[in-house]
Amino acid sequence: MAGAFRIRSEAFLSGGAIPRRHTGEGEDLSPSLRWDNVPERCVELALIVDDPDAPGTSAWVHWVIYKIFCDEPGLAENIPSHNKLEDPHGAFQGRNSWGTIGYRGPLPPKGHGTHHYHFTLYALDEELNLAPDLEKQALLKAISGHVLATAELIGVYER
């Protein structure tokens, strides 16, 4: 029997603190990520990173990346902020809550307490015809009905 679909990082443990280098106070580099036990019927993957503890009415989106081939073992550290990527080949990035493309790390308001950053990986059952630059809600609408499984990694950060 195969294990559960999961996502992990070499930069921090699940439930652990996200290192400063991966935050807006540091170098703001996307952390390396790895996944395993991808469902057999997976055709592509999508990843959304958001902060539901952010002030406001909805989670603050830090990263939207999708059209990742299921045979990719993960993402390297410091993915460039381009809407179309060479590595991983064919992947697209969308817009975060700053309105920019690519990863933007944790930068919660000072004194706002511990924020939880959800790295949610979606295994999809078919190749979706999507454009680059999608925002979180547009991606979620596009993948609705195509999600085989999800895996989640949560990191924390406080200023």
C-alpha positions in Angstrom: 0.0 0.0 0.0 1.4 3.4 -0.9 1.7 6.1 1.7 -0.3 9.3 1.9 0.3 12.1 -0.6 2.5 14.6 1.2 4.6 17.8 0.8 7.6 18.7 2.9 10.4 21.2 2.9 14.1 20.9 3.6 13.9 24.5 5.0 11.4 23.9 7.9 9.5 21.1 9.5 5.7 20.9 9.4 4.4 23.2 12.1 7.8 24.8 12.4 9.2 28.2 11.9 9.9 29.4 8.4 13.5 30.6 8.3 14.1 34.3 7.9 15.8 33.9 4.5 12.4 32.7 3.1 10.5 35.8 4.4 10.0 39.4 3.5 12.4 40.4 6.3 15.1 38.2 4.7 16.1 37.3 1.2 12.5 36.4 0.3 13.5 33.2 -1.5 10.9 30.5 -2.1 11.8 27.4 0.0 12.7 24.1 -1.6 9.7 21.7 -1.5 9.5 18.0 -2.1 6.5 15.7 -2.4 5.9 12.0 -2.6 3.2 9.4 -3.0 1.6 11.5 -5.8 -1.7 9.7 -6.9 -1.2 7.4 -9.9 -3.8 9.2 -12.0 -2.2 12.6 -11.4 -1.6 14.6 -14.6 -0.5 17.9 -13.1 0.0 19.6 -9.8 -0.8 23.1 -8.5 0.4 24.8 -5.4 -1.1 27.7 -3.4 0.6 29.3 -0.4 -1.5 31.5 1.8 -1.9 33.0 5.2 -5.4 32.8 6.7 -4.2 34.7 9.8 -3.7 37.9 7.8 -5.9 40.9 8.7 -8.8 41.3 6.3 -11.6 39.2 5.1 -9.6 36.6 3.2 -6.3 34.8 3.4 -3.3 36.7 2.1 -1.9 34.8 -0.9 1.9 34.4 -1.1 2.3 32.1 -4.1 0.4 30.5 -6.9 2.2 28.0 -9.1 0.6 25.4 -11.4 0.9 23.2 -14.5 3.7 21.3 -12.7 4.2 17.8 -14.2 3.4 15.0 -11.7 6.8 13.4 -12.2 8.6 16.5 -10.8 9.9 15.5 -7.4 9.5 19.1 -6.0 10.6 22.7 -6.4 14.1 24.0 -6.0 14.8 26.9 -3.7 14.5 30.4 -5.2 12.1 29.9 -8.1 12.4 33.0 -10.3 9.5 35.5 -10.5 8.5 34.7 -14.1 5.0 33.8 -15.2 6.3 31.0 -17.4 9.1 28.8 -16.0 11.9 26.7 -17.5 12.4 24.8 -14.2 10.1 23.2 -13.6 9.6 23.0 -17.3 6.2 24.2 -18.4 5.0 25.5 -15.0 3.2 28.8 -14.7 3.0 31.2 -11.8 0.1 33.4 -10.9 -0.4 36.6 -9.0 0.0 36.9 -5.2 -1.9 39.4 -3.0 0.7 42.0 -3.7 -0.3 41.8 -7.4 3.1 40.5 -8.4 4.1 37.2 -10.0 5.8 34.5 -8.0 6.7 33.9 -4.4 6.6 36.5 -1.7 7.5 35.3 1.8 5.9 35.9 5.2 5.8 39.5 6.4 3.0 39.7 8.9 2.2 42.9 10.7 4.6 43.5 13.7 3.0 42.4 16.9 0.1 40.5 15.2 1.1 37.2 16.6 2.1 33.9 15.0 0.8 33.5 11.4 0.3 30.1 9.8 1.4 29.7 6.1 -0.4 26.9 4.3 1.4 25.3 1.4 -1.4 23.4 -0.2 -0.5 21.0 -3.1 -3.3 19.8 -5.4 -3.0 16.6 -7.6 -5.2 17.1 -10.7 -6.7 14.4 -12.9 -6.2 16.1 -16.2 -4.1 18.8 -18.0 -6.0 22.0 -17.7 -5.8 24.7 -20.4 -4.8 27.6 -18.2 -3.0 30.9 -18.9 -0.2 32.2 -16.7 -0.9 35.0 -14.2 -4.0 33.5 -12.5 -5.0 34.6 -9.1 -5.8 32.1 -6.4 -9.6 32.2 -6.8 -9.4 31.8 -10.6 -7.1 28.8 -10.2 -9.4 27.2 -7.5 -12.4 27.6 -9.9 -10.4 26.1 -12.8 -9.3 23.0 -10.8 -12.7 22.4 -9.2 -13.9 18.9 -10.0 -10.3 17.8 -11.0 -8.6 17.4 -7.6 -7.6 13.8 -6.9 -5.9 14.6 -3.6 -4.4 17.5 -1.6 -1.3 17.6 0.6 -0.5 20.4 3.1 2.6 21.7 4.8 2.2 24.5 7.4 5.0 26.8 8.5 4.8 29.6 11.0 6.3 33.1 11.3 5.9 36.0 13.7 7.4 39.5 13.7 
